[in-house]
Amino acid sequence: MSVLVLVELDARAPADASMRALTLARSLGDTSVQTVVFTEAQELMGAALAEYGASDVYLVEPSAVDGYAPQAWARVLAGLAEETGATAVLAAGTDRGNEVLAHLGAITGLPMAANCTLVTPDEGKTHRLVRHRWAGLLLEEAVMEAPVALFTVATDTVAPVPAEEPSAIQVHLHKPELASGDLRVRAVESPAGAGGASLATARVVVGGGRGVGGLDGFAPLEELAGLLGGVVGVSRVVTSEGWRPHKQQVGQTGTKITPELYLACGISGAIQHIAGCAGAKHIIVINTDPAAPILAHADYAVIGDLHQVIPALVSALRAR
């Protein structure tokens, strides 16, 4: 038996969320773990994926699929699943992972379960699973009956754990056969936006909400995030006001984050926002309101004006 895992990239290296998916894939019993990566960086993929137990990696050259094309990616997975005899296809529970596997389900007519935390093979062609529902507010137990199971892995519940012994890995260059319709919808990343940590994989996130005051108020947060090696995230009200782009939104309708540190500045903590940041290992809040709901989820809180606290913190970090 074999399991096929879609591996996403972060700055030309396997994304942390994909490593979590590989970790769960290894728990599916006596099966080989095979991976698909849309990149030409052969030298980067082999060792990194072997460390997490992958036996094969199929590299799809960018010339075959230029940029992110969800239907084309799904078509590639469908072909490779049939070619390898995969009993399951996994992806990280990211925006791309969920979208691609939804397309794969539509192409193949197979059921797909999103944001799983536990998957257990059961009597051949069924899988017992536990998955997040209602933005992680409850867990659902279910049984999937399908010749090939499709599911994504919740990014904030499965820890990325390397295999006890790295596997010997084989690298294959894969050239898929695609129809023109498969490439009708594509997203091509511009050079200005390439590289660097993404919100979903950053180890430090500095969040800003209504209390920042406006577009210009984010400059100190950007400076602080740079000093900490992190990125800036925002609450929904910030994007609604047009101060920052939606891709920086943390929350149920934005990105779910799992950093080591989330520093929330001027954010009240609506339940939709908490659903997006609850996976952070440590939460520190800076807020003038001692009754703000987000304080109930904080490890530490500074009750004060972020316009005074952040510059003082930046100054102290630069002094060190």
C-alpha positions in Angstrom: 0.0 0.0 0.0 1.1 3.6 -0.5 0.0 7.1 0.6 0.5 10.1 -1.6 1.2 13.5 0.1 1.1 16.9 -1.5 4.1 19.0 -0.2 3.8 22.7 -0.3 6.9 25.0 -0.3 7.9 27.9 1.9 10.9 29.8 0.6 11.9 26.8 -1.6 11.9 24.4 1.3 9.1 22.0 2.4 6.5 24.0 4.5 6.1 23.1 8.1 2.4 22.3 7.5 3.4 19.7 5.0 5.8 18.1 7.4 2.9 17.7 9.8 0.9 16.0 7.0 3.9 13.6 6.4 4.0 12.8 10.1 0.4 11.8 10.1 0.9 9.8 6.8 3.5 7.7 8.5 0.9 6.7 11.2 -1.3 5.0 8.6 0.3 1.6 9.2 2.5 -0.6 6.9 2.5 1.7 3.9 5.0 3.6 1.8 4.8 7.4 1.8 5.2 9.1 -1.6 5.2 12.8 -2.1 4.4 15.3 -4.9 6.2 18.7 -5.1 5.6 21.4 -7.8 9.3 22.5 -8.1 12.5 21.9 -10.0 14.6 22.1 -6.8 15.6 18.5 -6.8 18.6 19.0 -4.6 16.5 20.6 -1.8 13.7 18.0 -1.7 15.3 14.6 -1.4 17.1 14.9 2.0 14.4 17.0 3.6 11.6 14.6 2.7 13.6 11.5 3.4 14.0 12.7 7.0 10.2 12.5 7.4 10.0 9.0 6.0 9.1 9.7 2.3 10.3 6.9 0.0 9.6 8.7 -3.3 9.3 12.3 -4.4 7.7 13.2 -7.7 8.9 16.6 -8.9 6.6 18.5 -11.3 8.6 21.0 -13.3 7.3 24.6 -13.3 7.3 24.5 -17.1 4.5 22.0 -16.9 2.4 24.0 -14.4 3.4 27.6 -14.3 2.3 29.0 -10.9 -0.4 27.7 -8.6 -3.2 26.1 -10.6 -5.6 24.2 -8.3 -7.3 22.2 -10.9 -4.1 21.3 -12.7 -2.5 20.3 -9.3 -5.5 18.1 -8.6 -5.2 16.5 -12.1 -1.6 15.6 -11.4 -2.5 14.1 -8.0 -5.3 12.0 -9.7 -2.9 10.6 -12.2 -0.2 9.8 -9.7 -2.7 8.3 -7.2 -3.7 5.9 -10.0 -0.2 5.2 -11.1 1.2 4.5 -7.6 -1.9 2.6 -6.4 -2.3 5.0 -3.5 -5.0 4.2 -0.9 -5.0 7.7 0.5 -4.0 11.2 -0.7 -3.1 13.8 2.0 -2.4 17.5 2.0 -1.9 20.1 4.7 -5.0 21.8 5.9 -3.9 25.1 4.3 -5.9 27.2 1.8 -4.1 25.5 -1.0 -4.2 22.0 0.4 -8.0 22.2 1.0 -8.7 23.7 -2.4 -6.6 21.2 -4.3 -8.1 18.2 -2.6 -11.6 19.6 -3.1 -10.8 19.7 -6.8 -9.4 16.2 -6.6 -12.6 15.0 -5.1 -14.7 16.7 -7.9 -12.4 15.1 -10.6 -12.5 11.6 -9.1 -15.9 11.5 -7.4 -14.3 10.6 -4.1 -15.2 12.0 -0.7 -12.8 14.4 1.0 -12.5 15.2 4.7 -10.8 18.5 5.7 -8.7 19.4 8.8 -8.3 15.9 10.3 -6.4 15.4 13.5 -6.3 11.6 13.5 -6.8 9.0 10.8 -6.8 5.2 11.3 -7.2 2.6 8.5 -10.0 0.2 9.3 -10.7 -3.0 7.4 -9.2 -2.2 4.1 -11.2 0.5 2.2 -12.5 2.5 5.2 -10.8 5.0 7.5 -11.8 6.2 10.9 -11.0 9.8 11.4 -11.3 12.7 13.8 -11.5 16.2 12.4 -12.1 19.8 13.3 -15.5 21.3 12.8 -16.8 24.9 13.4 -13.3 26.4 13.2 -11.9 23.8 15.7 -14.5 24.5 18.4 -15.6 20.8 18.3 -14.2 17.5 17.0 -16.2 15.1 14.8 -15.6 11.4 14.7 -16.5 9.8 11.3 -15.9 6.9 9.0 -14.8 7.4 5.4 -15.7 4.6 3.0 -13.8 5.1 -0.3 -11.3 3.1 -2.4 -9.0 6.1 -2.1 -9.3 8.4 0.9 -8.8 12.1 0.5 -8.1 14.3 3.5 -6.2 17.3 4.8 -4.4 17.5 8.1 -5.2 20.2 10.7 -2.0 22.3 10.8 -2.2 23.1 14.5 -2.7 19.7 16.1 -0.2 17.3 14.6 3.4 18.0 15.6 6.0 17.6 12.8 8.1 14.6 13.9 11.0 13.2 11.8 11.1 9.5 11.2 13.3 7.4 13.5 15.4 6.5 10.5 15.5 8.5 7.3 14.4 6.5 4.3 16.2 5.9 1.1 14.4 8.1 -1.3 13.9 8.0 -5.1 13.4 11.2 -7.0 11.2 11.1 -10.2 10.8 14.0 -12.7 7.1 13.9 -13.6 5.6 15.5 -16.7 1.8 15.4 -16.5 -0.6 15.5 -19.3 -3.0 18.4 -18.8 -5.8 19.9 -20.7 -5.9 23.7 -21.4 -8.9 24.0 -19.1 -6.9 22.7 -16.2 -4.7 25.8 -16.4 -7.6 28.3 -16.9 -7.3 29.5 -13.3 -3.7 30.2 -12.2 -2.0 32.4 -9.6 1.6 33.4 -10.4 3.7 34.9 -7.6 5.5 38.1 -8.5 9.2 38.3 -7.6 8.4 41.1 -5.1 6.2 38.7 -3.1 8.4 35.6 -3.3 10.5 34.3 -0.4 10.3 35.0 3.3 8.1 33.4 5.9 4.4 33.1 5.3 1.7 33.9 7.9 0.7 30.2 8.1 4.3 29.0 8.8 5.9 31.9 10.6 7.4 31.1 14.1 6.6 34.7 15.3 3.5 36.7 14.4 2.9 40.3 15.5 -0.8 41.0 15.2 -2.5 44.4 15.0 -6.2 45.3 15.4 -8.4 48.3 15.5 -6.3 49.7 18.4 -3.4 50.3 16.0 -5.4 53.3 14.7 -4.9 53.2 11.0 -2.6 52.3 8.1 0.4 54.4 9.4 0.2 52.7 12.8 1.5 49.5 11.5 5.1 50.8 10.9 6.2 50.0 14.4 4.7 46.5 14.2 6.5 45.9 11.0 9.7 47.0 12.6 9.1 44.8 15.6 8.3 41.8 13.5 11.5 42.3 11.5 13.6 42.3 14.7 11.9 39.1 15.9 12.2 37.4 12.5 8.5 37.2 12.2 5.6 38.6 10.1 2.6 40.9 10.7 -0.9 39.6 11.0 -4.2 41.5 11.4 -7.7 41.1 12.7 -10.7 41.2 10.4 -11.6 44.8 11.2 -8.3 45.9 9.8 -8.9 44.4 6.4 -12.5 45.6 6.5 -11.2 49.2 6.9 -8.8 48.6 4.0 -5.7 49.2 6.2 -4.0 45.9 5.3 -4.6 43.1 2.7 -6.8 40.1 3.4 -3.8 37.7 3.0 -2.6 39.0 6.4 -5.8 38.3 8.2 -5.7 35.9 11.2 -9.0 34.2 11.9 -11.8 31.9 10.9 -12.1 33.6 7.5 -8.4 34.3 7.2 -5.4 32.2 8.1 -5.0 29.8 11.0 -1.6 30.3 12.6 0.6 28.1 14.7 3.6 30.2 15.7 5.8 29.9 18.8 4.8 33.4 19.7 1.8 35.5 18.9 2.0 39.1 20.0 -1.5 40.6 19.7 -1.6 44.4 19.8 -4.8 46.3 20.1 -7.0 43.3 19.3 -10.1 42.7 21.3 -10.3 39.0 20.5 -13.6 38.1 18.8 -14.2 34.4 18.7 -13.5 34.3 14.9 -10.0 35.7 15.6 -9.4 33.3 18.5 -10.2 30.4 16.1 -7.3 31.5 14.0 -4.7 32.1 16.7 -5.5 29.4 19.2 -2.8 27.2 17.8 -0.1 29.6 18.9 2.2 28.1 21.6 2.5 31.4 23.5 0.2 34.4 23.3 1.2 37.8 24.6 -1.4 40.6 24.5 -0.9 44.4 24.6 -4.2 46.2 25.2 -5.6 49.2 27.1 -8.7 47.2 28.0 -8.2 44.8 31.0 -11.5 43.2 30.1 -10.7 42.4 26.4 -11.8 38.8 25.6 -8.4 37.9 24.2 -6.8 38.2 27.7 -8.6 35.0 28.6 -6.4 33.2 26.1 -3.1 35.0 26.9 -0.1 33.7 28.7 1.0 37.2 29.4 -0.6 40.6 29.1 0.6 44.2 29.1 -2.2 46.6 30.0 -1.1 49.7 28.3 -1.0 51.8 25.1 0.6 49.9 22.3 1.8 53.2 20.8 4.1 53.5 23.9 4.8 49.8 24.6 5.8 48.8 21.0 8.4 51.6 20.5 9.9 50.9 24.0 10.1 47.2 23.1 11.7 48.0 19.7 14.2 50.3 21.4 15.1 47.6 24.0 15.6 45.0 21.3 17.9 47.3 19.3 19.9 48.1 22.4 20.6 44.4 22.8 
